[in-house]
Amino acid sequence: MNVRIRGTRLALAALATGAVLTLTAAPAMAAGSPRFLEPGELPPHPKSPWYAGPVVAGQPEHPPVCVGESLPSISSHREYWTEYDTNAFQVTVVERSEQRAKAFAALLRQKIADCAERLMEETPDLTATEKKYGKIDVEEGATVHGLHTVSDWGSSDVSLFSVGRDGRTVTYVRWAQMGTFEHAQVADFKATTVTAVNKLY
């Protein structure tokens, strides 16, 4: 499905350029908190290692595209980047019950599935294509989606998103770089997703 989309160039540029944001000191994570991905567990980059910031408690200062407005204050997150135009992001939320976690995972999946159409309401000079890569059988399940955006000014960016759950804990992982769906490391990203969900507890 191709849709026209308008306006927030900054968010989409940040999604694809891998610009490293200033990282501020954050509260230490409590013992027993979900473990986050390590840089070496992300899809390998052919020319650069991955780097990671600290795990930060609370909502991200720069909300991730597609799901940012849905993240609660109990979120924890971590940013990742390479020396090139590739970056990644992980958010984890521990809910009060499995039912709430199931509902939150469903909300994130819906936000990702609707992302291209919602971006259409904001930016007239982008074309977006959404792709579903299916489910992964890990813990209580995970799903993988893709998003490709092309701008009138010449940029072409691809992102992969996954949402997974283990009991009361939900994690969202995003990988992005310049390119098209042909450049998306889907198999590697699925392996990263499995690792992310298995590390929740």
mmCIF file of the C-alpha atoms, coordinates in Angstrom:
data_MODEL
# 
_entry.id   MODEL 
# 
loop_
_atom_site.group_PDB 
_atom_site.id 
_atom_site.type_symbol 
_atom_site.label_atom_id 
_atom_site.label_alt_id 
_atom_site.label_comp_id 
_atom_site.label_asym_id 
_atom_site.label_entity_id 
_atom_site.label_seq_id 
_atom_site.pdbx_PDB_ins_code 
_atom_site.Cartn_x 
_atom_site.Cartn_y 
_atom_site.Cartn_z 
_atom_site.occupancy 
_atom_site.B_iso_or_equiv 
_atom_site.pdbx_formal_charge 
_atom_site.auth_seq_id 
_atom_site.auth_comp_id 
_atom_site.auth_asym_id 
_atom_site.auth_atom_id 
_atom_site.pdbx_PDB_model_num 
ATOM 1   C CA . MET A 1 1   ? 0.000  0.000   0.000  1.00 0.00 ? 1   MET A CA 1 
ATOM 2   C CA . ASN A 1 2   ? 1.454  3.365   -1.048 1.00 0.00 ? 2   ASN A CA 1 
ATOM 3   C CA . VAL A 1 3   ? 0.191  6.507   0.622  1.00 0.00 ? 3   VAL A CA 1 
ATOM 4   C CA . ARG A 1 4   ? 1.195  10.139  0.418  1.00 0.00 ? 4   ARG A CA 1 
ATOM 5   C CA . ILE A 1 5   ? 2.368  11.628  3.661  1.00 0.00 ? 5   ILE A CA 1 
ATOM 6   C CA . ARG A 1 6   ? 3.103  15.197  4.840  1.00 0.00 ? 6   ARG A CA 1 
ATOM 7   C CA . GLY A 1 7   ? 5.177  17.183  7.258  1.00 0.00 ? 7   GLY A CA 1 
ATOM 8   C CA . THR A 1 8   ? 7.325  16.071  10.168 1.00 0.00 ? 8   THR A CA 1 
ATOM 9   C CA . ARG A 1 9   ? 10.658 15.921  8.374  1.00 0.00 ? 9   ARG A CA 1 
ATOM 10  C CA . LEU A 1 10  ? 12.619 16.122  11.598 1.00 0.00 ? 10  LEU A CA 1 
ATOM 11  C CA . ALA A 1 11  ? 11.208 12.928  13.093 1.00 0.00 ? 11  ALA A CA 1 
ATOM 12  C CA . LEU A 1 12  ? 11.692 10.967  9.881  1.00 0.00 ? 12  LEU A CA 1 
ATOM 13  C CA . ALA A 1 13  ? 15.174 12.377  9.341  1.00 0.00 ? 13  ALA A CA 1 
ATOM 14  C CA . ALA A 1 14  ? 16.164 11.342  12.847 1.00 0.00 ? 14  ALA A CA 1 
ATOM 15  C CA . LEU A 1 15  ? 14.697 7.903   12.189 1.00 0.00 ? 15  LEU A CA 1 
ATOM 16  C CA . ALA A 1 16  ? 17.016 7.302   9.257  1.00 0.00 ? 16  ALA A CA 1 
ATOM 17  C CA . THR A 1 17  ? 20.166 9.371   9.719  1.00 0.00 ? 17  THR A CA 1 
ATOM 18  C CA . GLY A 1 18  ? 21.316 7.801   12.940 1.00 0.00 ? 18  GLY A CA 1 
ATOM 19  C CA . ALA A 1 19  ? 22.154 11.203  14.383 1.00 0.00 ? 19  ALA A CA 1 
ATOM 20  C CA . VAL A 1 20  ? 23.526 10.694  17.858 1.00 0.00 ? 20  VAL A CA 1 
ATOM 21  C CA . LEU A 1 21  ? 21.566 12.638  20.421 1.00 0.00 ? 21  LEU A CA 1 
ATOM 22  C CA . THR A 1 22  ? 23.081 14.050  23.579 1.00 0.00 ? 22  THR A CA 1 
ATOM 23  C CA . LEU A 1 23  ? 22.629 11.517  26.357 1.00 0.00 ? 23  LEU A CA 1 
ATOM 24  C CA . THR A 1 24  ? 21.954 12.821  29.850 1.00 0.00 ? 24  THR A CA 1 
ATOM 25  C CA . ALA A 1 25  ? 22.536 11.092  33.138 1.00 0.00 ? 25  ALA A CA 1 
ATOM 26  C CA . ALA A 1 26  ? 19.693 8.769   34.079 1.00 0.00 ? 26  ALA A CA 1 
ATOM 27  C CA . PRO A 1 27  ? 18.560 7.004   37.221 1.00 0.00 ? 27  PRO A CA 1 
ATOM 28  C CA . ALA A 1 28  ? 20.033 3.542   37.672 1.00 0.00 ? 28  ALA A CA 1 
ATOM 29  C CA . MET A 1 29  ? 17.662 0.751   36.712 1.00 0.00 ? 29  MET A CA 1 
ATOM 30  C CA . ALA A 1 30  ? 16.285 -1.256  39.600 1.00 0.00 ? 30  ALA A CA 1 
ATOM 31  C CA . ALA A 1 31  ? 17.476 -4.783  40.252 1.00 0.00 ? 31  ALA A CA 1 
ATOM 32  C CA . GLY A 1 32  ? 15.296 -7.281  38.425 1.00 0.00 ? 32  GLY A CA 1 
ATOM 33  C CA . SER A 1 33  ? 14.484 -4.837  35.616 1.00 0.00 ? 33  SER A CA 1 
ATOM 34  C CA . PRO A 1 34  ? 14.252 -6.272  32.083 1.00 0.00 ? 34  PRO A CA 1 
ATOM 35  C CA . ARG A 1 35  ? 17.588 -6.562  30.304 1.00 0.00 ? 35  ARG A CA 1 
ATOM 36  C CA . PHE A 1 36  ? 18.087 -4.576  27.107 1.00 0.00 ? 36  PHE A CA 1 
ATOM 37  C CA . LEU A 1 37  ? 19.807 -5.531  23.879 1.00 0.00 ? 37  LEU A CA 1 
ATOM 38  C CA . GLU A 1 38  ? 23.578 -5.237  23.744 1.00 0.00 ? 38  GLU A CA 1 
ATOM 39  C CA . PRO A 1 39  ? 25.090 -3.558  20.647 1.00 0.00 ? 39  PRO A CA 1 
ATOM 40  C CA . GLY A 1 40  ? 26.405 -6.864  19.282 1.00 0.00 ? 40  GLY A CA 1 
ATOM 41  C CA . GLU A 1 41  ? 22.879 -8.325  19.328 1.00 0.00 ? 41  GLU A CA 1 
ATOM 42  C CA . LEU A 1 42  ? 21.609 -5.913  16.656 1.00 0.00 ? 42  LEU A CA 1 
ATOM 43  C CA . PRO A 1 43  ? 21.650 -6.729  12.911 1.00 0.00 ? 43  PRO A CA 1 
ATOM 44  C CA . PRO A 1 44  ? 25.343 -6.575  11.942 1.00 0.00 ? 44  PRO A CA 1 
ATOM 45  C CA . HIS A 1 45  ? 26.560 -3.537  10.008 1.00 0.00 ? 45  HIS A CA 1 
ATOM 46  C CA . PRO A 1 46  ? 29.130 -4.371  7.313  1.00 0.00 ? 46  PRO A CA 1 
ATOM 47  C CA . LYS A 1 47  ? 31.372 -1.366  8.046  1.00 0.00 ? 47  LYS A CA 1 
ATOM 48  C CA . SER A 1 48  ? 30.816 -0.320  11.642 1.00 0.00 ? 48  SER A CA 1 
ATOM 49  C CA . PRO A 1 49  ? 30.275 -1.697  15.117 1.00 0.00 ? 49  PRO A CA 1 
ATOM 50  C CA . TRP A 1 50  ? 27.122 -0.748  16.996 1.00 0.00 ? 50  TRP A CA 1 
ATOM 51  C CA . TYR A 1 51  ? 27.266 1.635   19.966 1.00 0.00 ? 51  TYR A CA 1 
ATOM 52  C CA . ALA A 1 52  ? 24.703 2.078   22.744 1.00 0.00 ? 52  ALA A CA 1 
ATOM 53  C CA . GLY A 1 53  ? 23.693 4.720   25.227 1.00 0.00 ? 53  GLY A CA 1 
ATOM 54  C CA . PRO A 1 54  ? 22.600 3.957   28.782 1.00 0.00 ? 54  PRO A CA 1 
ATOM 55  C CA . VAL A 1 55  ? 19.248 2.465   29.701 1.00 0.00 ? 55  VAL A CA 1 
ATOM 56  C CA . VAL A 1 56  ? 17.109 5.467   30.641 1.00 0.00 ? 56  VAL A CA 1 
ATOM 57  C CA . ALA A 1 57  ? 13.986 5.347   32.799 1.00 0.00 ? 57  ALA A CA 1 
ATOM 58  C CA . GLY A 1 58  ? 10.943 7.320   31.647 1.00 0.00 ? 58  GLY A CA 1 
ATOM 59  C CA . GLN A 1 59  ? 9.529  8.480   28.330 1.00 0.00 ? 59  GLN A CA 1 
ATOM 60  C CA . PRO A 1 60  ? 12.071 9.251   25.590 1.00 0.00 ? 60  PRO A CA 1 
ATOM 61  C CA . GLU A 1 61  ? 12.905 12.927  25.124 1.00 0.00 ? 61  GLU A CA 1 
ATOM 62  C CA . HIS A 1 62  ? 12.537 12.347  21.387 1.00 0.00 ? 62  HIS A CA 1 
ATOM 63  C CA . PRO A 1 63  ? 9.559  9.975   20.994 1.00 0.00 ? 63  PRO A CA 1 
ATOM 64  C CA . PRO A 1 64  ? 10.123 7.242   18.402 1.00 0.00 ? 64  PRO A CA 1 
ATOM 65  C CA . VAL A 1 65  ? 8.195  7.468   15.165 1.00 0.00 ? 65  VAL A CA 1 
ATOM 66  C CA . CYS A 1 66  ? 4.879  5.599   14.970 1.00 0.00 ? 66  CYS A CA 1 
ATOM 67  C CA . VAL A 1 67  ? 4.475  4.825   18.696 1.00 0.00 ? 67  VAL A CA 1 
ATOM 68  C CA . GLY A 1 68  ? 5.911  7.791   20.594 1.00 0.00 ? 68  GLY A CA 1 
ATOM 69  C CA . GLU A 1 69  ? 2.618  9.232   21.827 1.00 0.00 ? 69  GLU A CA 1 
ATOM 70  C CA . SER A 1 70  ? 1.592  5.841   23.224 1.00 0.00 ? 70  SER A CA 1 
ATOM 71  C CA . LEU A 1 71  ? 4.541  5.298   25.570 1.00 0.00 ? 71  LEU A CA 1 
ATOM 72  C CA . PRO A 1 72  ? 3.724  5.642   29.288 1.00 0.00 ? 72  PRO A CA 1 
ATOM 73  C CA . SER A 1 73  ? 5.875  7.261   31.954 1.00 0.00 ? 73  SER A CA 1 
ATOM 74  C CA . ILE A 1 74  ? 6.869  3.788   33.220 1.00 0.00 ? 74  ILE A CA 1 
ATOM 75  C CA . SER A 1 75  ? 8.806  3.166   29.979 1.00 0.00 ? 75  SER A CA 1 
ATOM 76  C CA . SER A 1 76  ? 12.539 2.507   29.882 1.00 0.00 ? 76  SER A CA 1 
ATOM 77  C CA . HIS A 1 77  ? 14.546 2.946   26.698 1.00 0.00 ? 77  HIS A CA 1 
ATOM 78  C CA . ARG A 1 78  ? 17.959 2.686   25.072 1.00 0.00 ? 78  ARG A CA 1 
ATOM 79  C CA . GLU A 1 79  ? 19.390 4.198   21.881 1.00 0.00 ? 79  GLU A CA 1 
ATOM 80  C CA . TYR A 1 80  ? 21.867 2.550   19.504 1.00 0.00 ? 80  TYR A CA 1 
ATOM 81  C CA . TRP A 1 81  ? 23.841 3.827   16.502 1.00 0.00 ? 81  TRP A CA 1 
ATOM 82  C CA . THR A 1 82  ? 26.639 3.034   14.068 1.00 0.00 ? 82  THR A CA 1 
ATOM 83  C CA . GLU A 1 83  ? 29.232 5.268   12.426 1.00 0.00 ? 83  GLU A CA 1 
ATOM 84  C CA . TYR A 1 84  ? 27.015 5.349   9.336  1.00 0.00 ? 84  TYR A CA 1 
ATOM 85  C CA . ASP A 1 85  ? 23.356 6.105   8.617  1.00 0.00 ? 85  ASP A CA 1 
ATOM 86  C CA . THR A 1 86  ? 21.945 3.281   10.727 1.00 0.00 ? 86  THR A CA 1 
ATOM 87  C CA . ASN A 1 87  ? 20.344 3.517   14.157 1.00 0.00 ? 87  ASN A CA 1 
ATOM 88  C CA . ALA A 1 88  ? 18.117 1.539   16.498 1.00 0.00 ? 88  ALA A CA 1 
ATOM 89  C CA . PHE A 1 89  ? 15.952 2.048   19.552 1.00 0.00 ? 89  PHE A CA 1 
ATOM 90  C CA . GLN A 1 90  ? 14.411 -0.197  22.210 1.00 0.00 ? 90  GLN A CA 1 
ATOM 91  C CA . VAL A 1 91  ? 11.607 0.619   24.636 1.00 0.00 ? 91  VAL A CA 1 
ATOM 92  C CA . THR A 1 92  ? 10.438 -1.722  27.393 1.00 0.00 ? 92  THR A CA 1 
ATOM 93  C CA . VAL A 1 93  ? 7.368  -1.365  29.620 1.00 0.00 ? 93  VAL A CA 1 
ATOM 94  C CA . VAL A 1 94  ? 6.484  -3.516  32.638 1.00 0.00 ? 94  VAL A CA 1 
ATOM 95  C CA . GLU A 1 95  ? 2.709  -3.379  33.144 1.00 0.00 ? 95  GLU A CA 1 
ATOM 96  C CA . ARG A 1 96  ? 0.732  -4.146  36.318 1.00 0.00 ? 96  ARG A CA 1 
ATOM 97  C CA . SER A 1 97  ? -0.856 -7.275  34.853 1.00 0.00 ? 97  SER A CA 1 
ATOM 98  C CA . GLU A 1 98  ? -0.575 -9.609  31.888 1.00 0.00 ? 98  GLU A CA 1 
ATOM 99  C CA . GLN A 1 99  ? -3.922 -8.365  30.592 1.00 0.00 ? 99  GLN A CA 1 
ATOM 100 C CA . ARG A 1 100 ? -2.676 -4.762  30.553 1.00 0.00 ? 100 ARG A CA 1 
ATOM 101 C CA . ALA A 1 101 ? 0.539  -5.877  28.855 1.00 0.00 ? 101 ALA A CA 1 
ATOM 102 C CA . LYS A 1 102 ? -1.421 -7.758  26.200 1.00 0.00 ? 102 LYS A CA 1 
ATOM 103 C CA . ALA A 1 103 ? -3.565 -4.685  25.517 1.00 0.00 ? 103 ALA A CA 1 
ATOM 104 C CA . PHE A 1 104 ? -0.492 -2.413  25.375 1.00 0.00 ? 104 PHE A CA 1 
ATOM 105 C CA . ALA A 1 105 ? 1.287  -4.720  22.903 1.00 0.00 ? 105 ALA A CA 1 
ATOM 106 C CA . ALA A 1 106 ? -1.841 -4.713  20.719 1.00 0.00 ? 106 ALA A CA 1 
ATOM 107 C CA . LEU A 1 107 ? -1.931 -0.895  20.841 1.00 0.00 ? 107 LEU A CA 1 
ATOM 108 C CA . LEU A 1 108 ? 1.705  -0.611  19.722 1.00 0.00 ? 108 LEU A CA 1 
ATOM 109 C CA . ARG A 1 109 ? 1.123  -3.056  16.868 1.00 0.00 ? 109 ARG A CA 1 
ATOM 110 C CA . GLN A 1 110 ? -1.885 -1.067  15.705 1.00 0.00 ? 110 GLN A CA 1 
ATOM 111 C CA . LYS A 1 111 ? 0.067  2.193   15.867 1.00 0.00 ? 111 LYS A CA 1 
ATOM 112 C CA . ILE A 1 112 ? 2.813  0.689   13.714 1.00 0.00 ? 112 ILE A CA 1 
ATOM 113 C CA . ALA A 1 113 ? 0.318  -0.778  11.229 1.00 0.00 ? 113 ALA A CA 1 
ATOM 114 C CA . ASP A 1 114 ? -1.403 2.619   10.889 1.00 0.00 ? 114 ASP A CA 1 
ATOM 115 C CA . CYS A 1 115 ? 1.808  4.641   10.852 1.00 0.00 ? 115 CYS A CA 1 
ATOM 116 C CA . ALA A 1 116 ? 1.985  5.414   7.132  1.00 0.00 ? 116 ALA A CA 1 
ATOM 117 C CA . GLU A 1 117 ? -1.589 6.679   7.028  1.00 0.00 ? 117 GLU A CA 1 
ATOM 118 C CA . ARG A 1 118 ? -1.067 8.835   10.108 1.00 0.00 ? 118 ARG A CA 1 
ATOM 119 C CA . LEU A 1 119 ? 2.106  10.294  8.623  1.00 0.00 ? 119 LEU A CA 1 
ATOM 120 C CA . MET A 1 120 ? 0.032  11.074  5.530  1.00 0.00 ? 120 MET A CA 1 
ATOM 121 C CA . GLU A 1 121 ? -1.918 13.542  7.643  1.00 0.00 ? 121 GLU A CA 1 
ATOM 122 C CA . GLU A 1 122 ? 1.280  15.406  8.533  1.00 0.00 ? 122 GLU A CA 1 
ATOM 123 C CA . THR A 1 123 ? 3.600  15.544  5.482  1.00 0.00 ? 123 THR A CA 1 
ATOM 124 C CA . PRO A 1 124 ? 2.645  16.092  1.811  1.00 0.00 ? 124 PRO A CA 1 
ATOM 125 C CA . ASP A 1 125 ? 6.123  15.511  0.354  1.00 0.00 ? 125 ASP A CA 1 
ATOM 126 C CA . LEU A 1 126 ? 6.681  11.908  1.434  1.00 0.00 ? 126 LEU A CA 1 
ATOM 127 C CA . THR A 1 127 ? 5.489  8.586   0.079  1.00 0.00 ? 127 THR A CA 1 
ATOM 128 C CA . ALA A 1 128 ? 5.301  5.708   2.555  1.00 0.00 ? 128 ALA A CA 1 
ATOM 129 C CA . THR A 1 129 ? 4.923  1.976   2.045  1.00 0.00 ? 129 THR A CA 1 
ATOM 130 C CA . GLU A 1 130 ? 4.128  -0.389  4.913  1.00 0.00 ? 130 GLU A CA 1 
ATOM 131 C CA . LYS A 1 131 ? 4.984  -4.081  4.924  1.00 0.00 ? 131 LYS A CA 1 
ATOM 132 C CA . LYS A 1 132 ? 4.130  -6.899  7.336  1.00 0.00 ? 132 LYS A CA 1 
ATOM 133 C CA . TYR A 1 133 ? 6.783  -9.543  8.002  1.00 0.00 ? 133 TYR A CA 1 
ATOM 134 C CA . GLY A 1 134 ? 4.640  -11.775 10.182 1.00 0.00 ? 134 GLY A CA 1 
ATOM 135 C CA . LYS A 1 135 ? 4.757  -13.280 13.638 1.00 0.00 ? 135 LYS A CA 1 
ATOM 136 C CA . ILE A 1 136 ? 7.621  -14.788 15.614 1.00 0.00 ? 136 ILE A CA 1 
ATOM 137 C CA . ASP A 1 137 ? 7.041  -17.671 17.996 1.00 0.00 ? 137 ASP A CA 1 
ATOM 138 C CA . VAL A 1 138 ? 8.878  -16.439 21.092 1.00 0.00 ? 138 VAL A CA 1 
ATOM 139 C CA . GLU A 1 139 ? 7.427  -16.278 24.630 1.00 0.00 ? 139 GLU A CA 1 
ATOM 140 C CA . GLU A 1 140 ? 3.930  -14.707 24.265 1.00 0.00 ? 140 GLU A CA 1 
ATOM 141 C CA . GLY A 1 141 ? 4.687  -13.759 20.669 1.00 0.00 ? 141 GLY A CA 1 
ATOM 142 C CA . ALA A 1 142 ? 6.210  -10.967 18.593 1.00 0.00 ? 142 ALA A CA 1 
ATOM 143 C CA . THR A 1 143 ? 5.431  -9.304  15.258 1.00 0.00 ? 143 THR A CA 1 
ATOM 144 C CA . VAL A 1 144 ? 7.637  -7.523  12.713 1.00 0.00 ? 144 VAL A CA 1 
ATOM 145 C CA . HIS A 1 145 ? 6.650  -4.650  10.401 1.00 0.00 ? 145 HIS A CA 1 
ATOM 146 C CA . GLY A 1 146 ? 8.519  -2.528  7.879  1.00 0.00 ? 146 GLY A CA 1 
ATOM 147 C CA . LEU A 1 147 ? 8.142  1.079   6.703  1.00 0.00 ? 147 LEU A CA 1 
ATOM 148 C CA . HIS A 1 148 ? 9.775  2.666   3.645  1.00 0.00 ? 148 HIS A CA 1 
ATOM 149 C CA . THR A 1 149 ? 9.618  6.427   3.101  1.00 0.00 ? 149 THR A CA 1 
ATOM 150 C CA . VAL A 1 150 ? 10.654 8.396   0.026  1.00 0.00 ? 150 VAL A CA 1 
ATOM 151 C CA . SER A 1 151 ? 10.723 12.192  0.043  1.00 0.00 ? 151 SER A CA 1 
ATOM 152 C CA . ASP A 1 152 ? 10.319 14.684  -2.774 1.00 0.00 ? 152 ASP A CA 1 
ATOM 153 C CA . TRP A 1 153 ? 13.758 16.062  -1.849 1.00 0.00 ? 153 TRP A CA 1 
ATOM 154 C CA . GLY A 1 154 ? 15.408 12.699  -2.531 1.00 0.00 ? 154 GLY A CA 1 
ATOM 155 C CA . SER A 1 155 ? 15.743 10.772  0.734  1.00 0.00 ? 155 SER A CA 1 
ATOM 156 C CA . SER A 1 156 ? 14.882 7.060   0.893  1.00 0.00 ? 156 SER A CA 1 
ATOM 157 C CA . ASP A 1 157 ? 14.734 5.428   4.319  1.00 0.00 ? 157 ASP A CA 1 
ATOM 158 C CA . VAL A 1 158 ? 13.682 2.014   5.593  1.00 0.00 ? 158 VAL A CA 1 
ATOM 159 C CA . SER A 1 159 ? 12.712 0.972   9.117  1.00 0.00 ? 159 SER A CA 1 
ATOM 160 C CA . LEU A 1 160 ? 11.879 -2.322  10.790 1.00 0.00 ? 160 LEU A CA 1 
ATOM 161 C CA . PHE A 1 161 ? 9.725  -2.479  13.926 1.00 0.00 ? 161 PHE A CA 1 
ATOM 162 C CA . SER A 1 162 ? 8.912  -5.306  16.296 1.00 0.00 ? 162 SER A CA 1 
ATOM 163 C CA . VAL A 1 163 ? 6.691  -5.654  19.331 1.00 0.00 ? 163 VAL A CA 1 
ATOM 164 C CA . GLY A 1 164 ? 7.063  -8.619  21.671 1.00 0.00 ? 164 GLY A CA 1 
ATOM 165 C CA . ARG A 1 165 ? 5.715  -9.660  25.061 1.00 0.00 ? 165 ARG A CA 1 
ATOM 166 C CA . ASP A 1 166 ? 6.757  -11.910 27.925 1.00 0.00 ? 166 ASP A CA 1 
ATOM 167 C CA . GLY A 1 167 ? 4.149  -11.970 30.707 1.00 0.00 ? 167 GLY A CA 1 
ATOM 168 C CA . ARG A 1 168 ? 3.669  -8.432  32.040 1.00 0.00 ? 168 ARG A CA 1 
ATOM 169 C CA . THR A 1 169 ? 6.544  -6.993  29.998 1.00 0.00 ? 169 THR A CA 1 
ATOM 170 C CA . VAL A 1 170 ? 6.345  -5.526  26.487 1.00 0.00 ? 170 VAL A CA 1 
ATOM 171 C CA . THR A 1 171 ? 9.261  -4.448  24.310 1.00 0.00 ? 171 THR A CA 1 
ATOM 172 C CA . TYR A 1 172 ? 9.377  -2.397  21.104 1.00 0.00 ? 172 TYR A CA 1 
ATOM 173 C CA . VAL A 1 173 ? 12.480 -2.456  18.893 1.00 0.00 ? 173 VAL A CA 1 
ATOM 174 C CA . ARG A 1 174 ? 13.147 -0.234  15.872 1.00 0.00 ? 174 ARG A CA 1 
ATOM 175 C CA . TRP A 1 175 ? 15.998 -0.478  13.348 1.00 0.00 ? 175 TRP A CA 1 
ATOM 176 C CA . ALA A 1 176 ? 16.435 2.141   10.602 1.00 0.00 ? 176 ALA A CA 1 
ATOM 177 C CA . GLN A 1 177 ? 18.817 3.148   7.849  1.00 0.00 ? 177 GLN A CA 1 
ATOM 178 C CA . MET A 1 178 ? 18.948 4.855   4.469  1.00 0.00 ? 178 MET A CA 1 
ATOM 179 C CA . GLY A 1 179 ? 17.706 2.572   1.686  1.00 0.00 ? 179 GLY A CA 1 
ATOM 180 C CA . THR A 1 180 ? 14.689 0.560   0.579  1.00 0.00 ? 180 THR A CA 1 
ATOM 181 C CA . PHE A 1 181 ? 13.015 -2.689  1.603  1.00 0.00 ? 181 PHE A CA 1 
ATOM 182 C CA . GLU A 1 182 ? 15.748 -4.483  -0.363 1.00 0.00 ? 182 GLU A CA 1 
ATOM 183 C CA . HIS A 1 183 ? 18.262 -3.172  2.184  1.00 0.00 ? 183 HIS A CA 1 
ATOM 184 C CA . ALA A 1 184 ? 16.219 -4.206  5.221  1.00 0.00 ? 184 ALA A CA 1 
ATOM 185 C CA . GLN A 1 185 ? 17.968 -6.936  7.250  1.00 0.00 ? 185 GLN A CA 1 
ATOM 186 C CA . VAL A 1 186 ? 14.740 -8.765  8.011  1.00 0.00 ? 186 VAL A CA 1 
ATOM 187 C CA . ALA A 1 187 ? 16.174 -12.152 9.017  1.00 0.00 ? 187 ALA A CA 1 
ATOM 188 C CA . ASP A 1 188 ? 18.785 -10.522 11.259 1.00 0.00 ? 188 ASP A CA 1 
ATOM 189 C CA . PHE A 1 189 ? 16.157 -8.214  12.768 1.00 0.00 ? 189 PHE A CA 1 
ATOM 190 C CA . LYS A 1 190 ? 13.902 -11.168 13.551 1.00 0.00 ? 190 LYS A CA 1 
ATOM 191 C CA . ALA A 1 191 ? 16.825 -12.797 15.367 1.00 0.00 ? 191 ALA A CA 1 
ATOM 192 C CA . THR A 1 192 ? 17.361 -9.537  17.266 1.00 0.00 ? 192 THR A CA 1 
ATOM 193 C CA . THR A 1 193 ? 13.681 -9.530  18.210 1.00 0.00 ? 193 THR A CA 1 
ATOM 194 C CA . VAL A 1 194 ? 13.879 -13.078 19.554 1.00 0.00 ? 194 VAL A CA 1 
ATOM 195 C CA . THR A 1 195 ? 16.882 -12.056 21.673 1.00 0.00 ? 195 THR A CA 1 
ATOM 196 C CA . ALA A 1 196 ? 15.117 -8.932  22.928 1.00 0.00 ? 196 ALA A CA 1 
ATOM 197 C CA . VAL A 1 197 ? 12.024 -10.840 24.049 1.00 0.00 ? 197 VAL A CA 1 
ATOM 198 C CA . ASN A 1 198 ? 14.039 -13.661 25.618 1.00 0.00 ? 198 ASN A CA 1 
ATOM 199 C CA . LYS A 1 199 ? 15.967 -11.088 27.662 1.00 0.00 ? 199 LYS A CA 1 
ATOM 200 C CA . LEU A 1 200 ? 12.887 -9.473  29.188 1.00 0.00 ? 200 LEU A CA 1 
ATOM 201 C CA . TYR A 1 201 ? 13.177 -11.639 32.306 1.00 0.00 ? 201 TYR A CA 1 
# 
